[in-house]
Amino acid sequence: MPGCFPGVPAAVRGPVPKEIMKDQIDVAVRRSPKYSVFMGIGAVLGVILAGILAVFVDPEDMPMGYTVSKGMGLMLLVLGTAGLFLGGLFALILDWAGRKRAREYRVDAQIDMVDDPKEVARRRLAEARGEDPDAADAAADATDAPTDADDPDDGRADRGPAPDSTV
């Protein structure tokens, strides 16, 4: 299905020249379920089912040494865990079906070649102010690095004796 993306202008459909490929990427957009929500709902449904089943248990049919509350606790544990598992399985099936219905689009790419977070932040701030982010690089290169004599707090400056010094 290359070159045929719904919602993409005709100017970028078809074979794409190398210049455009550098600035655009193909992405797939799809819906994905939240697994925690499905698993939580499954666990709650398992607990509700355990409560409903506990209502229909006759205490006299319980074996010796077991009470209705012990049976209820066991059913809560088993059915809650089973509901948790089935909810997760249902979310996996929905996720798998959603991958088949994914739509592909060609979008503009923003490529940051700089890995330094401070440099990325500086460039974004400059862009937000409407300045050229590369202008600061040129200005920084034009100024000379400070010499040791320019830095008064370089550790070698004469500051006098320490407060509790005997010198």
C-alpha positions in Angstrom: 0.0 0.0 0.0 2.9 2.4 -0.5 1.9 5.8 -1.9 -1.8 5.4 -1.0 -2.4 7.0 2.3 -5.9 8.4 3.1 -5.9 12.0 4.2 -2.5 12.7 2.6 -2.4 15.4 -0.1 -1.9 14.2 -3.6 1.5 16.1 -3.8 3.1 13.5 -1.5 1.4 10.4 -2.8 3.2 8.0 -5.1 7.0 7.7 -5.4 8.6 10.1 -3.0 11.8 11.9 -3.9 14.8 11.5 -1.6 14.5 15.1 -0.4 11.0 14.7 0.9 11.8 11.3 2.5 14.3 13.0 4.8 11.6 15.2 6.3 8.6 12.8 6.4 8.0 9.4 8.0 5.3 6.8 7.8 3.4 6.2 11.0 0.6 3.7 11.9 -2.3 5.1 14.0 -4.5 2.6 15.9 -6.6 2.3 19.0 -5.1 0.3 21.8 -7.0 -0.9 24.9 -5.8 -0.1 28.5 -4.8 -3.5 29.9 -5.1 -2.4 33.5 -8.7 -1.3 33.0 -9.7 -4.6 31.3 -7.9 -6.7 34.0 -9.5 -4.7 36.8 -13.0 -5.0 35.3 -12.4 -8.8 34.9 -11.3 -9.1 38.6 -14.3 -7.1 39.8 -16.7 -9.3 37.7 -15.0 -12.4 39.2 -15.5 -11.1 42.8 -19.2 -10.3 42.0 -19.7 -13.8 40.6 -18.1 -15.2 43.8 -20.6 -13.2 45.9 -23.5 -14.4 43.9 -22.4 -18.0 44.2 -21.9 -17.6 47.9 -25.5 -16.6 48.3 -26.6 -20.0 46.9 -24.4 -22.1 49.2 -26.2 -24.0 51.9 -24.1 -24.0 55.1 -25.2 -27.6 55.9 -23.7 -28.9 52.7 -20.2 -27.6 53.6 -17.7 -30.3 54.7 -16.6 -30.4 58.3 -14.1 -27.7 59.2 -15.2 -25.3 56.5 -17.5 -22.4 56.9 -19.4 -20.2 54.4 -16.8 -17.4 54.9 -13.9 -19.8 54.1 -15.7 -21.0 51.0 -16.4 -17.4 50.0 -12.8 -16.5 50.5 -11.6 -19.3 48.3 -14.2 -18.4 45.6 -13.1 -14.8 45.7 -9.5 -15.8 45.3 -10.1 -18.3 42.4 -12.8 -16.3 40.5 -11.1 -12.9 41.0 -7.8 -14.3 39.6 -9.7 -16.0 36.7 -11.5 -12.7 36.0 -8.2 -10.9 36.0 -6.7 -13.4 33.5 -9.8 -13.3 31.3 -9.9 -9.5 31.2 -6.2 -9.4 30.2 -6.9 -12.0 27.5 -9.8 -10.0 26.2 -7.6 -6.9 26.0 -5.0 -8.8 24.1 -7.6 -10.0 21.6 -8.8 -6.4 21.1 -5.3 -5.2 20.7 -4.6 -7.8 18.1 -7.7 -6.9 16.2 -6.8 -3.2 16.4 -3.5 -3.8 14.7 -5.3 -5.1 11.7 -7.4 -1.9 11.4 -4.4 0.5 11.8 -4.3 3.4 9.4 -1.0 4.6 8.0 -0.1 8.2 7.4 2.9 10.1 6.2 3.8 13.0 8.6 6.4 15.6 8.9 9.4 14.4 11.0 11.2 16.5 13.6 14.7 15.2 13.8 16.9 16.4 16.7 20.5 15.6 15.9 21.6 16.8 19.3 21.6 14.4 22.3 22.6 16.9 25.0 19.4 17.8 26.9 20.6 21.3 27.7 21.3 22.0 24.1 17.9 20.7 23.1 16.2 22.9 25.7 18.3 25.9 24.6 17.2 25.4 21.0 13.5 25.0 21.9 13.6 28.1 24.0 15.2 30.1 21.1 12.6 28.7 18.7 9.8 29.7 21.1 11.1 33.3 21.3 11.2 33.5 17.5 15.0 33.6 17.4 17.3 31.5 15.2 18.5 28.6 17.4 21.8 28.4 15.5 22.5 32.2 16.0 23.5 31.5 19.6 26.0 28.8 18.5 27.7 31.4 16.2 27.7 34.0 19.0 29.3 31.5 21.4 31.9 30.6 18.9 32.8 34.2 18.3 33.6 35.0 21.9 36.8 33.8 23.3 36.8 31.4 26.3 37.6 33.2 29.6 41.3 33.0 30.6 42.4 32.0 34.1 43.0 35.7 34.9 39.4 36.6 34.1 38.0 34.1 36.6 38.4 35.5 40.1 37.1 32.4 41.8 39.3 29.8 40.3 40.7 28.6 43.5 44.2 30.2 43.1 43.2 33.8 43.9 44.6 35.4 47.1 41.8 35.5 49.6 43.8 35.8 52.8 43.9 33.3 55.7 41.0 31.1 56.7 39.0 32.5 59.7 40.3 30.1 62.3 43.8 30.0 60.9 46.9 30.4 63.0 48.9 31.8 60.1 
